[in-house]
Amino acid sequence: MIEVECPVCHAKLWVDAEKKNVVQHKRSEKKQLSSFEELLNKEKQKKEAVDERFSQARSLEQAKKKKAAEFFDQTIKEK
């Protein structure tokens, strides 16, 4: 007897490995839906996190460009 959980619906299945058939199954508990305001807050938090990561990536890219320009100027001055 093997117990398997469905990755999509999270239902549990008990399978007889020898006979290769489902002996028993149990549906998963349904999620309770959140309120609309909670969903909006979660989406707002996700958006803020994405904006923050984008801002960090932009500042990192600007720092790389500045360092490359300084290195180029230094190399030109040495020659």
N, CA, C and O atoms as a Tinker XYZ file with bonds, in Angstrom:
   316  protein
     1  N      0.854000   -1.175000    0.000000    73     2
     2  CA     0.000000    0.000000    0.000000    64     1     3
     3  C      0.897000    1.235000    0.000000    63     2     4     5
     4  O      1.811000    1.352000    0.816000    81     3
     5  N      0.625000    2.153000   -0.924000    73     3     6
     6  CA     1.395000    3.389000   -1.046000    64     5     7
     7  C      0.440000    4.564000   -0.899000    63     6     8     9
     8  O     -0.640000    4.579000   -1.489000    81     7
     9  N      0.853000    5.554000   -0.101000    73     7    10
    10  CA     0.063000    6.776000    0.041000    64     9    11
    11  C      0.704000    7.855000   -0.821000    63    10    12    13
    12  O      1.902000    8.120000   -0.713000    81    11
    13  N     -0.102000    8.475000   -1.674000    73    11    14
    14  CA     0.388000    9.489000   -2.606000    64    13    15
    15  C     -0.465000   10.734000   -2.457000    63    14    16    17
    16  O     -1.678000   10.657000   -2.262000    81    15
    17  N      0.200000   11.900000   -2.554000    73    15    18
    18  CA    -0.539000   13.158000   -2.519000    64    17    19
    19  C     -0.461000   13.818000   -3.886000    63    18    20    21
    20  O      0.622000   13.959000   -4.452000    81    19
    21  N     -1.591000   14.216000   -4.407000    73    19    22
    22  CA    -1.651000   14.869000   -5.711000    64    21    23
    23  C     -1.022000   16.261000   -5.598000    63    22    24    25
    24  O     -1.398000   17.031000   -4.715000    81    23
    25  N     -0.072000   16.594000   -6.476000    73    23    26
    26  CA     0.573000   17.901000   -6.390000    64    25    27
    27  C     -0.338000   19.046000   -6.818000    63    26    28    29
    28  O     -0.057000   20.201000   -6.499000    81    27
    29  N     -1.403000   18.757000   -7.519000    73    27    30
    30  CA    -2.295000   19.805000   -7.997000    64    29    31
    31  C     -3.391000   20.115000   -6.988000    63    30    32    33
    32  O     -3.546000   21.258000   -6.556000    81    31
    33  N     -4.153000   19.084000   -6.615000    73    31    34
    34  CA    -5.310000   19.319000   -5.739000    64    33    35
    35  C     -5.054000   18.894000   -4.298000    63    34    36    37
    36  O     -5.903000   19.116000   -3.435000    81    35
    37  N     -3.912000   18.295000   -4.024000    73    35    38
    38  CA    -3.500000   17.857000   -2.681000    64    37    39
    39  C     -4.416000   16.791000   -2.082000    63    38    40    41
    40  O     -4.484000   16.629000   -0.864000    81    39
    41  N     -5.110000   16.075000   -2.946000    73    39    42
    42  CA    -5.908000   14.937000   -2.476000    64    41    43
    43  C     -4.953000   13.789000   -2.148000    63    42    44    45
    44  O     -3.871000   13.691000   -2.728000    81    43
    45  N     -5.354000   12.928000   -1.222000    73    43    46
    46  CA    -4.529000   11.781000   -0.860000    64    45    47
    47  C     -5.103000   10.520000   -1.480000    63    46    48    49
    48  O     -6.307000   10.268000   -1.424000    81    47
    49  N     -4.218000    9.737000   -2.070000    73    47    50
    50  CA    -4.618000    8.477000   -2.686000    64    49    51
    51  C     -3.862000    7.346000   -2.026000    63    50    52    53
    52  O     -2.672000    7.469000   -1.734000    81    51
    53  N     -4.558000    6.235000   -1.790000    73    51    54
    54  CA    -3.906000    5.032000   -1.296000    64    53    55
    55  C     -3.955000    4.029000   -2.444000    63    54    56    57
    56  O     -5.029000    3.652000   -2.913000    81    55
    57  N     -2.774000    3.604000   -2.888000    73    55    58
    58  CA    -2.669000    2.752000   -4.064000    64    57    59
    59  C     -2.113000    1.396000   -3.661000    63    58    60    61
    60  O     -1.145000    1.302000   -2.907000    81    59
    61  N     -2.745000    0.348000   -4.177000    73    59    62
    62  CA    -2.230000   -1.002000   -3.997000    64    61    63
    63  C     -1.190000   -1.218000   -5.102000    63    62    64    65
    64  O     -1.533000   -1.281000   -6.283000    81    63
    65  N      0.084000   -1.330000   -4.705000    73    63    66
    66  CA     1.176000   -1.421000   -5.669000    64    65    67
    67  C      1.130000   -2.722000   -6.455000    63    66    68    69
    68  O      1.488000   -2.742000   -7.633000    81    67
    69  N      0.707000   -3.783000   -5.841000    73    67    70
    70  CA     0.658000   -5.073000   -6.530000    64    69    71
    71  C     -0.453000   -5.108000   -7.581000    63    70    72    73
    72  O     -0.236000   -5.549000   -8.710000    81    71
    73  N     -1.624000   -4.648000   -7.207000    73    71    74
    74  CA    -2.773000   -4.677000   -8.121000    64    73    75
    75  C     -2.824000   -3.440000   -9.016000    63    74    76    77
    76  O     -3.562000   -3.407000  -10.000000    81    75
    77  N     -2.034000   -2.423000   -8.666000    73    75    78
    78  CA    -1.957000   -1.168000   -9.426000    64    77    79
    79  C     -3.319000   -0.492000   -9.573000    63    78    80    81
    80  O     -3.723000   -0.103000  -10.668000    81    79
    81  N     -4.010000   -0.362000   -8.452000    73    79    82
    82  CA    -5.270000    0.366000   -8.476000    64    81    83
    83  C     -5.417000    1.191000   -7.197000    63    82    84    85
    84  O     -4.766000    0.932000   -6.185000    81    83
    85  N     -6.283000    2.181000   -7.277000    73    83    86
    86  CA    -6.530000    3.071000   -6.145000    64    85    87
    87  C     -7.510000    2.383000   -5.213000    63    86    88    89
    88  O     -8.610000    1.997000   -5.610000    81    87
    89  N     -7.084000    2.238000   -3.956000    73    87    90
    90  CA    -7.923000    1.569000   -2.962000    64    89    91
    91  C     -8.835000    2.573000   -2.283000    63    90    92    93
    92  O    -10.010000    2.294000   -2.043000    81    91
    93  N     -8.288000    3.750000   -1.972000    73    91    94
    94  CA    -9.054000    4.755000   -1.233000    64    93    95
    95  C     -8.525000    6.131000   -1.624000    63    94    96    97
    96  O     -7.363000    6.269000   -2.009000    81    95
    97  N     -9.368000    7.133000   -1.526000    73    95    98
    98  CA    -8.921000    8.503000   -1.760000    64    97    99
    99  C     -9.621000    9.440000   -0.782000    63    98   100   101
   100  O    -10.711000    9.153000   -0.287000    81    99
   101  N     -8.970000   10.559000   -0.519000    73    99   102
   102  CA    -9.532000   11.556000    0.382000    64   101   103
   103  C     -9.269000   12.926000   -0.225000    63   102   104   105
   104  O     -8.126000   13.278000   -0.515000    81   103
   105  N    -10.312000   13.679000   -0.410000    73   103   106
   106  CA   -10.159000   15.031000   -0.954000    64   105   107
   107  C     -9.510000   15.930000    0.082000    63   106   108   109
   108  O     -9.655000   15.734000    1.289000    81   107
   109  N     -8.797000   16.913000   -0.418000    73   107   110
   110  CA    -8.141000   17.840000    0.504000    64   109   111
   111  C     -9.152000   18.839000    1.051000    63   110   112   113
   112  O    -10.223000   19.059000    0.484000    81   111
   113  N     -8.770000   19.425000    2.163000    73   111   114
   114  CA    -9.610000   20.464000    2.741000    64   113   115
   115  C     -9.555000   21.678000    1.814000    63   114   116   117
   116  O     -8.480000   22.068000    1.359000    81   115
   117  N    -10.689000   22.259000    1.541000    73   115   118
   118  CA   -10.713000   23.424000    0.666000    64   117   119
   119  C    -10.174000   24.633000    1.418000    63   118   120   121
   120  O    -10.440000   24.826000    2.604000    81   119
   121  N     -9.403000   25.449000    0.683000    73   119   122
   122  CA    -8.903000   26.687000    1.273000    64   121   123
   123  C    -10.061000   27.659000    1.439000    63   122   124   125
   124  O    -10.962000   27.739000    0.604000    81   123
   125  N    -10.008000   28.380000    2.522000    73   123   126
   126  CA   -11.004000   29.420000    2.688000    64   125   127
   127  C    -10.498000   30.653000    1.961000    63   126   128   129
   128  O     -9.340000   31.048000    2.100000    81   127
   129  N    -11.375000   31.242000    1.194000    73   127   130
   130  CA   -10.979000   32.394000    0.409000    64   129   131
   131  C    -10.784000   33.608000    1.312000    63   130   132   133
   132  O    -11.550000   33.838000    2.247000    81   131
   133  N     -9.758000   34.363000    1.015000    73   131   134
   134  CA    -9.494000   35.583000    1.770000    64   133   135
   135  C    -10.429000   36.683000    1.302000    63   134   136   137
   136  O    -11.058000   36.591000    0.248000    81   135
   137  N    -10.500000   37.700000    2.097000    73   135   138
   138  CA   -11.329000   38.829000    1.699000    64   137   139
   139  C    -10.642000   39.585000    0.557000    63   138   140   141
   140  O     -9.438000   39.445000    0.342000    81   139
   141  N    -11.392000   40.351000   -0.136000    73   139   142
   142  CA   -10.883000   41.107000   -1.278000    64   141   143
   143  C     -9.791000   42.077000   -0.837000    63   142   144   145
   144  O     -8.799000   42.259000   -1.542000    81   143
   145  N     -9.970000   42.697000    0.322000    73   143   146
   146  CA    -8.973000   43.643000    0.825000    64   145   147
   147  C     -7.647000   42.943000    1.112000    63   146   148   149
   148  O     -6.582000   43.496000    0.839000    81   147
   149  N     -7.706000   41.734000    1.659000    73   147   150
   150  CA    -6.483000   40.977000    1.939000    64   149   151
   151  C     -5.753000   40.643000    0.648000    63   150   152   153
   152  O     -4.527000   40.736000    0.576000    81   151
   153  N     -6.507000   40.256000   -0.365000    73   151   154
   154  CA    -5.898000   39.956000   -1.658000    64   153   155
   155  C     -5.240000   41.196000   -2.253000    63   154   156   157
   156  O     -4.141000   41.119000   -2.802000    81   155
   157  N     -5.915000   42.335000   -2.144000    73   155   158
   158  CA    -5.337000   43.580000   -2.651000    64   157   159
   159  C     -4.056000   43.939000   -1.906000    63   158   160   161
   160  O     -3.082000   44.380000   -2.516000    81   159
   161  N     -4.059000   43.750000   -0.582000    73   159   162
   162  CA    -2.861000   44.047000    0.209000    64   161   163
   163  C     -1.703000   43.140000   -0.180000    63   162   164   165
   164  O     -0.562000   43.595000   -0.267000    81   163
   165  N     -1.984000   41.859000   -0.416000    73   163   166
   166  CA    -0.937000   40.924000   -0.823000    64   165   167
   167  C     -0.347000   41.330000   -2.168000    63   166   168   169
   168  O      0.869000   41.297000   -2.354000    81   167
   169  N     -1.207000   41.711000   -3.099000    73   167   170
   170  CA    -0.730000   42.127000   -4.424000    64   169   171
   171  C      0.079000   43.413000   -4.320000    63   170   172   173
   172  O      1.073000   43.586000   -5.026000    81   171
   173  N     -0.345000   44.313000   -3.441000    73   171   174
   174  CA     0.398000   45.562000   -3.247000    64   173   175
   175  C      1.783000   45.264000   -2.672000    63   174   176   177
   176  O      2.768000   45.874000   -3.088000    81   175
   177  N      1.868000   44.334000   -1.724000    73   175   178
   178  CA     3.150000   43.955000   -1.143000    64   177   179
   179  C      4.056000   43.310000   -2.187000    63   178   180   181
   180  O      5.256000   43.581000   -2.228000    81   179
   181  N      3.480000   42.457000   -3.030000    73   179   182
   182  CA     4.264000   41.837000   -4.101000    64   181   183
   183  C      4.817000   42.897000   -5.040000    63   182   184   185
   184  O      5.985000   42.841000   -5.426000    81   183
   185  N      3.978000   43.868000   -5.410000    73   183   186
   186  CA     4.399000   44.934000   -6.320000    64   185   187
   187  C      5.515000   45.760000   -5.687000    63   186   188   189
   188  O      6.487000   46.106000   -6.360000    81   187
   189  N      5.385000   46.078000   -4.407000    73   187   190
   190  CA     6.420000   46.842000   -3.724000    64   189   191
   191  C      7.736000   46.071000   -3.673000    63   190   192   193
   192  O      8.808000   46.656000   -3.830000    81   191
   193  N      7.658000   44.767000   -3.454000    73   191   194
   194  CA     8.869000   43.943000   -3.418000    64   193   195
   195  C      9.547000   43.922000   -4.786000    63   194   196   197
   196  O     10.772000   44.011000   -4.877000    81   195
   197  N      8.756000   43.806000   -5.839000    73   195   198
   198  CA     9.309000   43.812000   -7.196000    64   197   199
   199  C      9.938000   45.168000   -7.505000    63   198   200   201
   200  O     11.027000   45.234000   -8.075000    81   199
   201  N      9.260000   46.237000   -7.134000    73   199   202
   202  CA     9.793000   47.582000   -7.356000    64   201   203
   203  C     11.111000   47.776000   -6.610000    63   202   204   205
   204  O     12.042000   48.384000   -7.138000    81   203
   205  N     11.189000   47.264000   -5.389000    73   203   206
   206  CA    12.407000   47.382000   -4.588000    64   205   207
   207  C     13.558000   46.620000   -5.246000    63   206   208   209
   208  O     14.673000   47.131000   -5.341000    81   207
   209  N     13.283000   45.402000   -5.695000    73   207   210
   210  CA    14.329000   44.615000   -6.371000    64   209   211
   211  C     14.773000   45.295000   -7.661000    63   210   212   213
   212  O     15.961000   45.295000   -7.982000    81   211
   213  N     13.836000   45.870000   -8.399000    73   211   214
   214  CA    14.186000   46.582000   -9.630000    64   213   215
   215  C     15.064000   47.783000   -9.318000    63   214   216   217
   216  O     16.041000   48.042000  -10.021000    81   215
   217  N     14.723000   48.508000   -8.279000    73   215   218
   218  CA    15.508000   49.670000   -7.871000    64   217   219
   219  C     16.923000   49.266000   -7.466000    63   218   220   221
   220  O     17.889000   49.942000   -7.819000    81   219
   221  N     17.045000   48.163000   -6.727000    73   219   222
   222  CA    18.364000   47.678000   -6.331000    64   221   223
   223  C     19.179000   47.254000   -7.543000    63   222   224   225
   224  O     20.375000   47.536000   -7.617000    81   223
   225  N     18.546000   46.585000   -8.484000    73   223   226
   226  CA    19.241000   46.146000   -9.695000    64   225   227
   227  C     19.697000   47.347000  -10.516000    63   226   228   229
   228  O     20.795000   47.342000  -11.072000    81   227
   229  N     18.860000   48.370000  -10.592000    73   227   230
   230  CA    19.221000   49.575000  -11.335000    64   229   231
   231  C     20.412000   50.277000  -10.694000    63   230   232   233
   232  O     21.333000   50.692000  -11.398000    81   231
   233  N     20.410000   50.416000   -9.379000    73   231   234
   234  CA    21.528000   51.079000   -8.710000    64   233   235
   235  C     22.805000   50.258000   -8.836000    63   234   236   237
   236  O     23.891000   50.823000   -8.963000    81   235
   237  N     22.690000   48.936000   -8.802000    73   235   238
   238  CA    23.859000   48.079000   -8.997000    64   237   239
   239  C     24.414000   48.250000  -10.406000    63   238   240   241
   240  O     25.629000   48.317000  -10.590000    81   239
   241  N     23.547000   48.318000  -11.388000    73   239   242
   242  CA    23.975000   48.504000  -12.780000    64   241   243
   243  C     24.650000   49.857000  -12.958000    63   242   244   245
   244  O     25.650000   49.955000  -13.669000    81   243
   245  N     24.125000   50.894000  -12.330000    73   243   246
   246  CA    24.739000   52.217000  -12.407000    64   245   247
   247  C     26.112000   52.214000  -11.757000    63   246   248   249
   248  O     27.042000   52.844000  -12.262000    81   247
   249  N     26.246000   51.505000  -10.634000    73   247   250
   250  CA    27.542000   51.412000   -9.967000    64   249   251
   251  C     28.549000   50.678000  -10.854000    63   250   252   253
   252  O     29.717000   51.064000  -10.913000    81   251
   253  N     28.110000   49.632000  -11.537000    73   251   254
   254  CA    29.001000   48.914000  -12.452000    64   253   255
   255  C     29.456000   49.811000  -13.592000    63   254   256   257
   256  O     30.631000   49.799000  -13.959000    81   255
   257  N     28.537000   50.591000  -14.156000    73   255   258
   258  CA    28.883000   51.496000  -15.249000    64   257   259
   259  C     29.886000   52.550000  -14.779000    63   258   260   261
   260  O     30.835000   52.873000  -15.493000    81   259
   261  N     29.670000   53.079000  -13.582000    73   259   262
   262  CA    30.561000   54.096000  -13.041000    64   261   263
   263  C     31.959000   53.512000  -12.827000    63   262   264   265
   264  O     32.956000   54.156000  -13.153000    81   263
   265  N     32.033000   52.322000  -12.293000    73   263   266
   266  CA    33.317000   51.668000  -12.052000    64   265   267
   267  C     34.024000   51.384000  -13.376000    63   266   268   269
   268  O     35.238000   51.565000  -13.479000    81   267
   269  N     33.281000   50.943000  -14.383000    73   267   270
   270  CA    33.869000   50.681000  -15.695000    64   269   271
   271  C     34.397000   51.969000  -16.319000    63   270   272   273
   272  O     35.472000   51.975000  -16.919000    81   271
   273  N     33.639000   53.063000  -16.177000    73   271   274
   274  CA    34.083000   54.350000  -16.723000    64   273   275
   275  C     35.344000   54.831000  -16.015000    63   274   276   277
   276  O     36.258000   55.346000  -16.659000    81   275
   277  N     35.400000   54.669000  -14.700000    73   275   278
   278  CA    36.591000   55.062000  -13.951000    64   277   279
   279  C     37.799000   54.231000  -14.373000    63   278   280   281
   280  O     38.897000   54.763000  -14.534000    81   279
   281  N     37.598000   52.943000  -14.550000    73   279   282
   282  CA    38.673000   52.062000  -14.985000    64   281   283
   283  C     39.151000   52.460000  -16.380000    63   282   284   285
   284  O     40.355000   52.461000  -16.637000    81   283
   285  N     38.229000   52.796000  -17.285000    73   283   286
   286  CA    38.577000   53.217000  -18.629000    64   285   287
   287  C     39.378000   54.523000  -18.587000    63   286   288   289
   288  O     40.410000   54.643000  -19.247000    81   287
   289  N     38.900000   55.497000  -17.813000    73   287   290
   290  CA    39.619000   56.773000  -17.691000    64   289   291
   291  C     41.011000   56.557000  -17.118000    63   290   292   293
   292  O     41.976000   57.160000  -17.587000    81   291
   293  N     41.120000   55.712000  -16.118000    73   291   294
   294  CA    42.427000   55.434000  -15.507000    64   293   295
   295  C     43.362000   54.770000  -16.519000    63   294   296   297
   296  O     44.549000   55.095000  -16.559000    81   295
   297  N     42.867000   53.875000  -17.308000    73   295   298
   298  CA    43.673000   53.195000  -18.311000    64   297   299
   299  C     44.138000   54.175000  -19.383000    63   298   300   301
   300  O     45.284000   54.104000  -19.828000    81   299
   301  N     43.271000   55.079000  -19.798000    73   299   302
   302  CA    43.630000   56.078000  -20.806000    64   301   303
   303  C     44.707000   57.014000  -20.264000    63   302   304   305
   304  O     45.628000   57.370000  -20.998000    81   303
   305  N     44.613000   57.417000  -19.007000    73   303   306
   306  CA    45.592000   58.335000  -18.406000    64   305   307
   307  C     46.969000   57.698000  -18.275000    63   306   308   309
   308  O     47.989000   58.379000  -18.383000    81   307
   309  N     46.993000   56.387000  -18.040000    73   307   310
   310  CA    48.261000   55.681000  -17.859000    64   309   311
   311  C     49.020000   55.585000  -19.163000    63   310   312   313
   312  O     50.246000   55.476000  -19.138000    81   311
   313  N     48.360000   55.621000  -20.284000    73   311   314
   314  CA    49.038000   55.480000  -21.586000    64   313   315
   315  C     49.509000   56.760000  -22.103000    63   314   316
   316  O     50.097000   56.810000  -23.183000    81   315
